[in-house]
Amino acid sequence: MKPILSQVSKLDNVKSFDLPLSTCFDKCKYYDLSVCYAKNNPRLRYKAKILKNLRNLKLIRGLKFVKVVTNEILRDNCRKFRFFSSGQIENKDQLIKVLRVCKNCHMVKFAIMVNSDIILSQLIQSGYKIPKNANLLLSNYEPNSKTPEFMKNYLIKYDIGVTQTTLKSKLATCQASTVKNGHCGNCEKCYYEKDISFKIHGRYNKNRILNQ
């Protein structure tokens, strides 16, 4: 079987399951402003990576996703895992598949970041319970914008958190994002915190946002 998992060096080599940016770019201002880290990562433009993400998209749309990804995570003996460092789920049914994987791998800590409040609302309405080892987070799709309190208060009632980005280091709660070439180290906030702010970093990104 061809590889489906990726290794994210920025996250101290945590394994992840990624999808093409076609699953999220049409509802994300990071992509429009070229502030998207996945879009700007030259490694993601390699043919092998492109083909892997396309295979993953076919997999998550199919019937074998839960079994295949569960087996891969357990085989790799992962302690922490990330959905997604590129792309995101396309609908509620795919999100439930992801949560079923988390339930199967109950000894693994999961961070799941998606930018669709509509899909999260559909999940809530479905009554599906989020496994305790899964930290499901709504990513704010507007750069340098805090998630509205009403949205945060609504989601937290269902054990769903939020993330956002900021240009100010003092407002960032992710310390790795505030220093050049920062790494997660022993920090595991993404796996349990319900309100995380990342500092926007990367060459030219600040100017792209301020000059929009």
N, C-alpha and C positions, 0 to 999 in steps of 0.2 A: 504493500500500500504506500502511495506517495505521501510525504509529510503534510500534515494539516495544521500543526501548531507552530507558532513563531516564538522567538525569544527576544524580549525587549531589553536592550542594553541599558536604556535610560532608566528602566525600573529594576535595575540590578538583576537583569537576566531572568525576570519572571516570565513564565510561559503565557502565551495568549492565543486566543482564537480570533482571527481577523477576517474582515470582509472587504470587498472593493468599496472605494469611496462613492461609487454610484448609488449605494444604499443610503447615503446621508447628505451628499453635497447640495441637493436641491432645497434643503431646509436648514442650512447652516451658513451663517455669515462669515465664519472663519474661512471657509472655502472661497467665498466671493472676494474676500479681502486678501487672499493668499497668506493668511495667518495660520492656516491649518498645518499642524506639525507633520501629519501624515502626507499631505500634499507636497510639502517642502522637503521631505526625506528622500534623498536620491536612492537609497537602498530599496525603497518601495517601487521604484521604476524599473528594477531589474526584471527581466522576463520571468525568471523562476518565481519571484514573489507575486507578480501579476497573475500567473497561472495558478499559484496556490490559492490566492484569494478568490479566484473564479471557481476553483474546485470547491472551496468552502461554501461559496454561495449556493452552488448546486446541492451540496450536502445538507445545509440548513433548510433548504426548500423541500428536501426529500423526507423519507420515512426512517432512515437509519441514523439520523444525526445524534440522537440521545445515546444510543448504544455505542456508536463509533467514538464520539468525543469522550464519553465516560471511560471507555477502555484506554484511550490514549492518555488521559490525565492520570489514571491509576497506574498505567505502565510506566509513566515518567516519574512516578512517586512525587508529584507536585505537593508542596505545602501551601503555596499561594498560586492563584491563577487570575488572569484578567480577561474579561469580555468587555470591550473590544479596544485595541489600540489603533485600529483602522476600521472604518465602516461601522454599521450597527444593524440591529434587527429591522425587518421591513414591516412586521405586523405583530399583533398580540400572540398569535399561535407560535411564532418563532421565539418570542420572549419566554413563553411557557416551556418550550423545549429547553432553552438555556437553564431555566430554573429547575427543571427535572434533572439535568446533568448535575447541578449543584446539590440537589437532594441525594442523588446516588453517591456522590463523592463527599460524604458528610464530614470527613476529616480534613478537607481542604477549605481554605479561606478564599472566597471569591469577591472580586470587585467587578461590578457590571455598570458601565456608563453608557447611557443612551440619551439622545436629545429630543425625543418625541414625547411631549406631555400627553398627546392624544392616545398613544399606545399605552402609556402608564395608566391613564384614566380607564381605558378598556380593561386592563388587567385588574384594576381595583373593582370594577363593576362585575367582573367574572367571578370574584370571590376567591381566586387562587391565592394560596398562602405562600409567602416568600420564605424559603428555608432560612434558618437562623445563621447559617454559615455564608449567606449571600448578602452582600451590601449593594443594594440596587440604588443607583443614583441618577437623577435627571441632570444632564449637562446643559447649562444655559448656552443657547446657540448664538448669543450676542456677545462679542468680545468686550471686555472691560465693563461688564454690566452685572449688577447684583440681582439674584433671583428674587422676584417679588415676595413679600412676606406672606400674602394670602396663599400663593402657590406652595411655599415652603410649609406653612401650617397645615394645608390640606394633605400634602403627601406624607408628612411625618406621622399622621394618624394611622397610616397603613405601612409604616416601617420603610418608607422610601425617602432617601435624602436628596440633597442637591449639591451641585458644584457650580462654580462660576470662576471668572478670571478677573484680574485686576492689573493695572499698570504700577501700583504702589506696593513696594515690598512690605510696608508695615501692615497692610491689609491682607497679605497672603498668609494662609495657615499651612501651606505646603512649603516647608523650608528648602527642599531640594530645588524648587523652581525659582528661588530668590538668589541663587549663586550660580556662577558660570560653571558649566559641566557638573552641576549638582546631581547627586544620586540619592536614592531612597534610604540606603543603609538599613538601620533597624526600624525605621518608621513604617507603620502599617495603618496609617489613618484611612487610606482608601478602602480598607477592609472592615472598618467599623464606624468611622465618623459619618455624621449625617449632614454636615455643612462644611464644605471644603472650598477654599479659595486658592487658585493657582496664580502665580505671577506670570504675566505674559513675557516670554523671553524669546530670544532668537534674533538674528540680524535683521534689521529693517522693520520688524513687526510693530514696534511702537509707532514709528512714523506712518506706517500703513493705516493704523487705527486712527491716529490723530488727524490724518489728512483725508479721511474718507468723506 
